[in-house]
Amino acid sequence: MPKMIVSIDGVVIKEVQLTKDRTSLGRRPYNDIVIDNLAVSGEHAVLQMSGAEVYLEDLNSTNGTHVNGKAIKKQLLQNNDLVEIGKYRIEYVNESAPLGGAKPTRGQAGSAAPVLPPFEAASAALPGSAAGSAPALNATIKVMSGAAAGREVALVKVVTTIGKPGVAVAAITKRPQGFVVAHVEGAGKLTLNGAPTDAEPAILKSGDILELAGTRMQFFLH
């Protein structure tokens, strides 16, 4: 089944299976694939599925839609094509497509996990993962402030998205070397041990203090 893997700055934030003949993409909440960013038009593009083929059509969006670096109006997608909308990268994966064989996906994919407040962290699983495919690391984040102070969330999946939509969103990603955190979107700043983070993912160490959207959390590696 074809799917779209959405990422920003190298961090996967959601994966969406294409199950309908028409799948809409845009900033407004009624779209099938919602990307809440001002670079994305309210109704930005549409994916039309016909048998094993999927066409991507730009809906006269403000900033346009690019596939593999080229602006498109309507194009048939091929396995592992990279769709670019603003700073977002959306990889099209269709391993059952008639052209080309199955290819490994780029990065680490997550299930369609909504962005939730820090104390309602959403974990995203690596599709098709088997024993040994993910690093044998265990970690938790503990909420230190706000109404949910004291609550602990286990980081058991590949990607955990934290934050408040429209304010600040970050993602904690499980890698073979350990865990990293990166700001995803929003004007609110992510701080690590009191210092603002830059655009690159930051390596987390046990005991690190994160602050995002007014909520303080502590990271523990087990």
RODO-2510 file (C-alpha; in nm, 4 decimals, decimal comma):
residues 222
     n   res          X          Y          Z
     1     m     0,0000     0,0000     0,0000
     2     p     0,1464     0,3410    -0,0948
     3     k     0,2289     0,5850     0,1834
     4     m     0,3671     0,9338     0,2405
     5     i     0,6406     0,9890     0,5010
     6     v     0,6506     1,3522     0,6206
     7     s     0,9714     1,4969     0,7681
     8     i     1,1338     1,8305     0,8428
     9     d     1,5031     1,8919     0,9034
    10     g     1,5637     1,5187     0,8734
    11     v     1,3156     1,4304     1,1490
    12     v     1,0149     1,2160     1,0541
    13     i     0,6958     1,3552     1,2066
    14     k     0,4225     1,1398     1,0537
    15     e     0,3422     0,8648     0,8063
    16     v     0,0119     0,8432     0,6187
    17     q    -0,1134     0,5387     0,4287
    18     l    -0,2902     0,6228     0,1011
    19     t    -0,6132     0,4258     0,1231
    20     k    -0,8529     0,6513    -0,0705
    21     d    -0,8872     0,7434    -0,4369
    22     r    -0,8373     1,1079    -0,3410
    23     t    -0,6159     1,2281    -0,0551
    24     s    -0,5941     1,6013     0,0122
    25     l    -0,2914     1,7802     0,1579
    26     g    -0,2882     2,1265     0,3093
    27     r    -0,2779     2,3502     0,6147
    28     r    -0,6493     2,3433     0,6990
    29     p    -0,7614     2,0750     0,9459
    30     y    -1,0117     1,9082     0,7130
    31     n    -0,7345     1,7810     0,4836
    32     d    -0,6363     1,4139     0,4943
    33     i    -0,2701     1,5127     0,5405
    34     v    -0,2504     1,8256     0,7560
    35     i     0,0709     2,0303     0,7665
    36     d     0,0137     2,3255     0,9979
    37     n     0,2669     2,5701     0,8568
    38     l     0,2228     2,9073     0,6856
    39     a     0,4345     2,7913     0,3897
    40     v     0,1592     2,5398     0,3117
    41     s    -0,1622     2,6602     0,1469
    42     g    -0,4995     2,5782     0,3002
    43     e    -0,5673     2,3360     0,0150
    44     h    -0,2198     2,2790    -0,1247
    45     a    -0,2224     1,9577    -0,3294
    46     v    -0,4128     1,6369    -0,3906
    47     l    -0,3016     1,2764    -0,4376
    48     q    -0,5151     1,0755    -0,6789
    49     m    -0,4830     0,6968    -0,6752
    50     s    -0,5733     0,4851    -0,9761
    51     g    -0,4917     0,1198    -0,9279
    52     a    -0,1217     0,0994    -0,8398
    53     e    -0,0536     0,4513    -0,9718
    54     v    -0,0623     0,7708    -0,7662
    55     y    -0,0695     1,1176    -0,9249
    56     l     0,0233     1,4325    -0,7318
    57     e    -0,1487     1,7542    -0,8423
    58     d    -0,0729     2,1035    -0,7126
    59     l    -0,3906     2,3033    -0,6413
    60     n    -0,2525     2,6423    -0,7485
    61     s    -0,0779     2,6725    -0,4118
    62     t     0,1030     2,9927    -0,3148
    63     n     0,4502     2,8378    -0,2790
    64     g     0,4140     2,5531    -0,5245
    65     t     0,4845     2,1807    -0,5044
    66     h     0,8166     2,0260    -0,6039
    67     v     0,9047     1,6644    -0,6835
    68     n     1,2729     1,5739    -0,6736
    69     g     1,3632     1,9422    -0,6901
    70     k     1,1387     2,0356    -0,9850
    71     a     0,8154     2,2357    -0,9685
    72     i     0,5173     2,0340    -1,0890
    73     k     0,1535     2,0879    -1,1743
    74     k     0,0580     1,7206    -1,1997
    75     q     0,2895     1,4215    -1,1978
    76     l     0,2825     1,0442    -1,1657
    77     l     0,4797     0,9522    -0,8528
    78     q     0,7454     0,6803    -0,8511
    79     n     0,8662     0,4824    -0,5497
    80     n     1,0946     0,6975    -0,3289
    81     d     1,0094     1,0252    -0,5053
    82     l     1,0682     1,3222    -0,2754
    83     v     0,7924     1,5839    -0,2589
    84     e     0,8974     1,9245    -0,1231
    85     i     0,6524     2,1759     0,0216
    86     g     0,8240     2,4647     0,1976
    87     k     1,0714     2,3144     0,4449
    88     y     0,8801     1,9874     0,4545
    89     r     0,9992     1,6751     0,2750
    90     i     0,7419     1,4066     0,1941
    91     e     0,8740     1,0758     0,0659
    92     y     0,6417     0,8682    -0,1503
    93     v     0,6846     0,4965    -0,0843
    94     n     0,5084     0,2382    -0,2998
    95     e     0,7022    -0,0870    -0,2888
    96     s     0,4322    -0,2649    -0,4923
    97     a     0,4626    -0,0212    -0,7835
    98     p     0,5210    -0,1904    -1,1191
    99     l     0,8309     0,0184    -1,1953
   100     g     1,1391    -0,0616    -0,9880
   101     g     1,1673    -0,3028    -0,7020
   102     a     1,1268    -0,2484    -0,3343
   103     k     1,3662     0,0117    -0,2039
   104     p     1,4578     0,0996     0,1525
   105     t     1,2804     0,4051     0,2820
   106     r     1,4758     0,7157     0,3649
   107     g     1,5098     0,7894     0,7336
   108     q     1,2952     0,6400     1,0042
   109     a     0,9231     0,6369     0,9454
   110     g     0,6519     0,6784     1,2077
   111     s     0,2848     0,5954     1,2233
   112     a     0,0424     0,8794     1,1733
   113     a     0,0879     1,0174     1,5225
   114     p    -0,0811     1,3486     1,5990
   115     v     0,1146     1,6274     1,7632
   116     l     0,0115     1,6404     2,1257
   117     p     0,1136     1,8367     2,4341
   118     p     0,4384     1,7232     2,5998
   119     f     0,2547     1,5220     2,8643
   120     e     0,0607     1,3439     2,5894
   121     a     0,3637     1,2499     2,3796
   122     a     0,2826     1,0589     2,0625
   123     s     0,5109     0,7694     1,9766
   124     a     0,5549     0,6630     1,6164
   125     a     0,6443     0,3046     1,5299
   126     l     0,8833     0,1939     1,2605
   127     p     0,6666     0,0070     1,0079
   128     g     0,7518    -0,3551     0,9519
   129     s     1,0092    -0,3538     1,2274
   130     a     1,1253    -0,6835     1,3692
   131     a     1,3255    -0,7803     1,6714
   132     g     1,6649    -0,6181     1,6522
   133     s     1,5674    -0,3564     1,3917
   134     a     1,5546    -0,0769     1,6502
   135     p     1,8330     0,0052     1,8937
   136     a     1,8039    -0,1677     2,2293
   137     l     1,7806     0,1558     2,4246
   138     n     1,5188     0,2583     2,6776
   139     a     1,4372     0,6124     2,7802
   140     t     1,1636     0,8208     2,9382
   141     i     1,0740     1,1850     2,9713
   142     k     0,9316     1,3115     3,2985
   143     v     0,7099     1,6213     3,3066
   144     m     0,8374     1,8651     3,5700
   145     s     0,5917     2,1536     3,5440
   146     g     0,2265     2,2228     3,4729
   147     a    -0,0858     2,0219     3,5489
   148     a     0,0808     1,6968     3,4425
   149     a     0,3911     1,7419     3,6590
   150     g     0,5285     1,4057     3,7683
   151     r     0,3956     1,2128     3,4729
   152     e     0,6437     0,9924     3,2866
   153     v     0,6251     0,8922     2,9191
   154     a     0,8286     0,5974     2,7898
   155     l     1,0085     0,6620     2,4608
   156     v     0,9536     0,3118     2,3275
   157     k     0,9095     0,3918     1,9580
   158     v     1,1268     0,5485     1,6910
   159     v     0,9788     0,8996     1,6929
   160     t     0,8024     1,0817     1,9762
   161     t     0,6485     1,4161     1,8829
   162     i     0,5987     1,6685     2,1625
   163     g     0,4685     2,0222     2,1811
   164     k     0,1653     2,2390     2,1248
   165     p     0,0383     2,2970     1,7683
   166     g     0,0694     2,6607     1,6675
   167     v     0,3154     2,7317     1,9499
   168     a     0,6074     2,4904     1,9288
   169     v     0,6623     2,1326     1,8178
   170     a     0,9694     1,9127     1,8638
   171     a     1,0531     1,5491     1,7964
   172     i     1,2647     1,3033     1,9936
   173     t     1,4097     1,0407     1,7590
   174     k     1,5589     0,7057     1,8587
   175     r     1,8783     0,6365     1,6634
   176     p     2,1333     0,3526     1,6803
   177     q     2,3693     0,5827     1,8731
   178     g     2,1044     0,7068     2,1157
   179     f     1,8317     0,9710     2,1251
   180     v     1,8276     1,3144     1,9606
   181     v     1,5834     1,6037     1,9866
   182     a     1,5064     1,8659     1,7230
   183     h     1,2750     2,1622     1,6872
   184     v     1,0153     2,0877     1,4170
   185     e     0,8030     2,4001     1,3814
   186     g     0,6506     2,6957     1,5621
   187     a     0,7861     3,0224     1,6960
   188     g     0,8320     2,8844     2,0475
   189     k     1,1928     2,7887     2,1187
   190     l     1,3128     2,4511     2,2387
   191     t     1,5773     2,4763     2,5085
   192     l     1,8163     2,2055     2,6260
   193     n     1,9603     2,2569     2,9751
   194     g     1,8589     2,6233     2,9531
   195     a     2,0243     2,6922     2,6173
   196     p     1,8293     2,7397     2,2911
   197     t     1,8820     2,4605     2,0395
   198     d     1,9801     2,5279     1,6789
   199     a     1,8349     2,3717     1,3641
   200     e     2,0427     2,0541     1,3946
   201     p     1,9254     1,7608     1,6101
   202     a     2,0880     1,7641     1,9548
   203     i     2,2102     1,4478     2,1261
   204     l     2,0312     1,3792     2,4548
   205     k     2,2073     1,2623     2,7705
   206     s     2,0439     1,1159     3,0780
   207     g     1,9323     1,3943     3,3096
   208     d     1,9016     1,6596     3,0375
   209     i     1,6315     1,9225     3,0922
   210     l     1,4062     2,0167     2,7997
   211     e     1,1709     2,3133     2,7952
   212     l     0,9116     2,3595     2,5226
   213     a     0,5945     2,5664     2,5084
   214     g     0,6260     2,6529     2,8776
   215     t     0,6625     2,2923     2,9930
   216     r     0,9804     2,1559     3,1518
   217     m     1,0709     1,7901     3,1046
   218     q     1,3638     1,5729     3,2078
   219     f     1,5123     1,3013     2,9865
   220     f     1,6281     0,9749     3,1427
   221     l     1,8251     0,7031     2,9641
   222     h     1,8007     0,3545     3,1166
***
